C-alpha cells in the first residue's frame, strides 16, 4: 500500500557530500592506499589489495583535505564509469580521488537505506541524464545533493532494507552467476584458438613474420571529421563497436589522397591508442572511397598463401596478445605500432588448412554470439526485476 512519506533533498539529510582529491598523487610501492573508480566493483566491494599506494606525507595531506571516508560513509563513482556504489563498513585507512563522491548520512538516514536508494531507477534518472534526456558521463555534486529521497521514519527504513536484502540478495547472486557464465563464454573462442596454434606448432606449420606476408603497416589519415558529405567516409576507433561498424553513422572528411588510405575488403585495422589498443577489425565490406583515421593502423596481405580471415583470427589469439604486451608497473600493457605489427610472428598452415580452420571458427563464433545474446537477455531480465523492487521500495509500495 502506497504511503505518504515525505521527500527530502539528499543534501539536507546528509552531514556532508564531498569528493576526493582533485590531483593524482604520485604512486609508491609502499604506503597508504588510495581508491579510484576501478577499485570499486559493481557489487559494492572495495579492492584495497590491488589499489595503488601513496606516501605517508601525501596521505596525511589528503586526510586534512577531507578525502578520507569514515565508517558508514558511501562512495559513489561520479566520473568515468558512473554509478558504482560502495558502503564503507569498517574504519578506513584509505583516501579517494575526485572521481568518487563521499556521502555521510545524518542520524535521520540509515546508511543501507541510502545505499539502496542510490541504486533506484529514480536516482539513476536524476543523476545519469541531462535535462534533454541524453546520457552523461559525469555527475556533479550539485546533482547528487538535489536528489529528492523518500524519507520514512528510521524504523521503516530499516524494515525496507531488510526486505530488500532478502529479495535483492538472491537476484544479485544470480546476476553474479550469469556474469561468470558470460565471462566463461568469452573465453571459448580464445581457448579454441590456443588449441589450434598449439597443434599447428606440433604439426610443423611454417613460421612467418607479418612483414613477409603483408604490406608494410600504414597509419591512417589525419583530418577533422564532419557529418557533411564533403568527401570520403573516415573510419575511426569509436566507430568500431562490438566488432561491427554502422557505416551510416561514420562521418566524412576532406582528403586529396583517397587511394593511399582507401579501405578494401580483406584489410585489417588496429586501434593503436585508447582503451581498445591492440584490438583489430576485419573489413568485409565498406562504402566506396572509405578511408581510416590516424589512430588506426591498416594491414593488408600481399601473399596469395595467406587468407585475411585466418590472419584476423590470429589477431584474436593469446599468442598475438602476448607478443604485443610489454611488462610494465601493474601488469602487461598492450602496445601497438607499425614496427611491432610488422615483426609479429605467426605459424601459417597451407591455404586449404586455413580455409578449413576459418569455417570451423566462423561456426564457433556464431554459436558463441547466440549464447552471449541469450545470457545478456537473461541478465537484462534480472536487472529489470532488481529495478522494479527498488522502485517499489522508494515509492512506499514494498510489502
C-alpha positions, 0 to 999 in steps of 0.5 A: 500500500502506497504511503505518504512519506515525505521527500527530502533533498539528499543534501539536507539529510546528509552531514556532508557530500564531498569528493576526493582529491582533485590531483593524482598523487604520485604512486609508491610501492609502499604506503597508504592506499588510495581508491579510484573508480576501478577499485570499486566493483559493481557489487559494492566491494572495495579492492584495497589489495590491488589499489595503488599506494601513496606516501605517508606525507601525501596521505596525511595531506589528503586526510586534512583535505577531507578525502578520507571516508569514515565508517558508514560513509558511501562512495559513489563513482561520479566520473568515468564509469558512473554509478558504482556504489560502495558502503564503507563498513569498517574504519578506513585507512584509505583516501579517494580521488575526485572521481568518487563522491563521499556521502555521510548520512545524518542520524535521520538516514540509515546508511543501507537505506541510502545505499539502496536508494542510490541504486533506484531507477529514480536516482539513476534518472536524476543523476545519469541524464541531462535535462534533454534526456541524453546520457552523461558521463559525469555527475556533479555534486550539485546533482547528487545533493538535489536528489529528492529521497523518500524519507520514512521514519528510521524504523521503516527504513530499516524494515525496507532494507531488510526486505530488500536484502532478502529479495535483492540478495538472491537476484544479485547472486544470480546476476553474479552467476550469469556474469561468470557464465558470460565471462566463461563464454568469452573465453571459448573462442580464445581457448579454441584458438590456443588449441589450434596454434598449439597443434599447428606448432606440433604439426610443423606449420611454417613460421612467418613474420607479418612483414613477409606476408603483408604490406608494410603497416600504414597509419591512417589519415589525419583530418577533422571529421564532419557529418557533411558529405564533403568527401570520403567516409573516415573510419575511426576507433569509436566507430568500431563497436562490438566488432561491427561498424554502422557505416551510416553513422561514420562521418566524412572528411576532406582528403586529396589522397583517397587511394593511399588510405582507401579501405578494401575488403580483406584489410585489417585495422588496429586501434593503436591508442585508447582503451581498445589498443591492440584490438583489430577489425576485419573489413568485409565490406565498406562504402566506396572511397572509405578511408581510416583515421590516424589512430588506426593502423591498416594491414593488408596481405600481399601473399596469395598463401595467406587468407585475411580471415585466418590472419584476423583470427590470429589477431584474436589469439593469446599468442598475438596478445602476448607478443604485443604486451610489454611488462610494465608497473601493474601488469602487461600493457598492450602496445601497438605500432607499425614496427611491432605489427610488422615483426609479429610472428605467426605459424601459417598452415597451407591455404586449404588448412586455413580455409578449413580452420576459418569455417570451423571458427566462423561456426564457433563464433556464431554459436558463441554470439547466440549464447552471449545474446541469450545470457545478456537477455537473461541478465537484462531480465534480472536487472529489470526485476532488481529495478522494479523492487527498488522502485517499489521500495522508494515509492512506499509500495514494498510489502 
